[in-house]
Amino acid sequence: MGWIAIRMLTGDRVKFFGLIFGVAFSTLLIGQQLTIFVNLLLRGAMPVYEVATADIWVMDPAGRTAEITLPLPPTALDRVRGVPGVAWAAPLIRATATVRTAAGEIEPVAVVGVDDAALVGLPETMLAGDRSALASPDAVFVDGIGATRLFPDGKVIGSEIELNDRRAVVRGVVDAIPGFTGSIQLYTRYSAALDYVPGSRNRMSFVVVRAKDGLDPGAVAAEITRQTGLRARTSAEFARDGIDYIIERTGIPINFGITVALGFIVGIAIVGLTFSLFIRDNIRQFGALKAIGVSNATIRRMVAAQAGLTGLIGYGFGIGLAVLFVSSGAASSPDFKGFYTPWQIPVIAAVTVLAMIFLTGVVSLRAVLKADPAEVFR
């Protein structure tokens, strides 16, 4: 009976392809939008993930994310270093500035000042140049995306820029994933960042800390807070703070949620309508099967096989196109740099498609079960 059900389904090619298109379109929309949403949220945590060697971030009590904090006094660094359980602590500056290129272009940038000696906070992967070049006078490194925006001619290493009315020389290009704001990122030594980003006497944004081996970073963070009065968060907690801030303070979740919901509704509408038309056009065949003694249980299995095949093929096409869209975008567009498809997204899309197929199948099945075998002889 399963073979007969599939033959009935593929017999009308227009409706068969219409069913597959409806499921594929819905899956594509859900998978693509959820993937972009998740990756946008993760960009709120990218500044934390970038400092992979630190497992604790210390900030002003009012600080909330890597982009939103108040500067710390210079004495905070020594106070944190004196807390038991701290293996090492390094200063970090994250501030905004304006760059004027040799061509006269103005670009907003994020200046990241890393520890002068250990370079804690500098991305590990160099796309051009050498890490030791950051010790040169007026040296800065630029992220890969920023290099293409600031220097479209490709002449990056050795180029001079004007950073807050001060001369800076690009000595290297690092591989860094942009933050949520997408600003160009410039990396320099902490001592140089103090000159590039003038302001109040307190300019240190964070103290990044590594707990001693064998100690729980959460316990060390709590001890830092108790002894210094500063806000200490583990890297995982602080990364989550950046994600939560985007969820709570922006309209991104609502906008993407509406799009995903529309994908589900449109999928149900297309698949439900097409499947209902398919059932109506084949009601005489189902009536004939019931007339020769086929039970309702067998009819249910036949409809389930038809709906399952449609869902499987449509889901495969849809999720494949969604993954292809994200991967090709990440490879070709700087706006999608670092984007990937988490394994949870195909699972969520599969559950959504299963629910959609189940709902449309149940509604269509009612007409089959009510079919009168006598219809065949009329």
ZIZI-V913793 format. One record per residue. BURIAL is I if it has 24 or more other ideal C-beta (glycine too) atoms within 12 Angstrom, else O. Layout:
burial:BURIAL
burial:BURIAL
This chain:
burial:I
burial:O
burial:O
burial:I
burial:I
burial:O
burial:O
burial:I
burial:I
burial:O
burial:O
burial:O
burial:O
burial:O
burial:I
burial:I
burial:O
burial:I
burial:I
burial:I
burial:I
burial:I
burial:I
burial:I
burial:I
burial:I
burial:I
burial:I
burial:I
burial:I
burial:I
burial:I
burial:I
burial:I
burial:I
burial:I
burial:I
burial:I
burial:I
burial:I
burial:I
burial:I
burial:I
burial:I
burial:I
burial:I
burial:I
burial:I
burial:I
burial:I
burial:I
burial:O
burial:I
burial:I
burial:I
burial:I
burial:I
burial:I
burial:I
burial:I
burial:O
burial:O
burial:I
burial:I
burial:I
burial:I
burial:I
burial:I
burial:I
burial:O
burial:I
burial:I
burial:O
burial:O
burial:O
burial:I
burial:I
burial:O
burial:I
burial:I
burial:I
burial:O
burial:I
burial:O
burial:I
burial:I
burial:I
burial:I
burial:I
burial:I
burial:I
burial:I
burial:I
burial:I
burial:I
burial:I
burial:I
burial:I
burial:I
burial:O
burial:I
burial:O
burial:O
burial:O
burial:O
burial:O
burial:I
burial:O
burial:I
burial:I
burial:I
burial:I
burial:I
burial:I
burial:I
burial:O
burial:O
burial:O
burial:I
burial:I
burial:I
burial:I
burial:I
burial:O
burial:O
burial:I
burial:I
burial:I
burial:I
burial:O
burial:I
burial:O
burial:I
burial:I
burial:O
burial:O
burial:O
burial:I
burial:I
burial:I
burial:I
burial:I
burial:I
burial:I
burial:I
burial:I
burial:I
burial:O
burial:I
burial:I
burial:I
burial:O
burial:O
burial:O
burial:O
burial:I
burial:I
burial:O
burial:I
burial:I
burial:I
burial:I
burial:I
burial:I
burial:O
burial:I
burial:O
burial:I
burial:I
burial:I
burial:I
burial:I
burial:I
burial:I
burial:I
burial:I
burial:I
burial:I
burial:I
burial:I
burial:I
burial:I
burial:I
burial:I
burial:I
burial:I
burial:I
burial:I
burial:I
burial:I
burial:I
burial:I
burial:I
burial:I
burial:I
burial:I
burial:I
burial:O
burial:O
burial:O
burial:O
burial:O
burial:I
burial:I
burial:I
burial:I
burial:I
burial:I
burial:I
burial:I
burial:I
burial:O
burial:O
burial:O
burial:O
burial:O
burial:I
burial:O
burial:O
burial:I
burial:I
burial:I
burial:I
burial:I
burial:I
burial:O
burial:O
burial:I
burial:O
burial:I
burial:I
burial:I
burial:I
burial:I
burial:I
burial:O
burial:I
burial:I
burial:I
burial:I
burial:I
burial:I
burial:I
burial:O
burial:I
burial:I
burial:I
burial:O
burial:O
burial:O
burial:O
burial:I
burial:I
burial:O
burial:O
burial:I
burial:O
burial:O
burial:I
burial:I
burial:O
burial:O
burial:I
burial:I
burial:O
burial:I
burial:I
burial:I
burial:O
burial:I
burial:I
burial:I
burial:O
burial:I
burial:I
burial:I
burial:O
burial:I
burial:I
burial:O
burial:O
burial:I
burial:I
burial:O
burial:I
burial:I
burial:I
burial:O
burial:I
burial:I
burial:O
burial:O
burial:O
burial:I
burial:O
burial:O
burial:O
burial:O
burial:I
burial:I
burial:O
burial:I
burial:I
burial:I
burial:I
burial:I
burial:I
burial:I
burial:I
burial:I
burial:I
burial:I
burial:I
burial:I
burial:I
burial:I
burial:I
burial:I
burial:I
burial:O
burial:I
burial:I
burial:I
burial:O
burial:I
burial:I
burial:O
burial:O
burial:O
burial:O
burial:O
burial:O
burial:O
burial:O
burial:O
burial:I
burial:I
burial:I
burial:I
burial:O
burial:I
burial:O
burial:O
burial:O
burial:I
burial:I
burial:O
burial:I
burial:I
burial:I
burial:O
burial:I
burial:I
burial:I
burial:I
burial:I
burial:I
burial:O
burial:I
burial:I
burial:I
burial:O
burial:O
burial:I
burial:I
burial:O
burial:I
burial:I
burial:I
burial:O
burial:I
burial:O
burial:I
burial:O
burial:O
burial:O
burial:O
burial:O
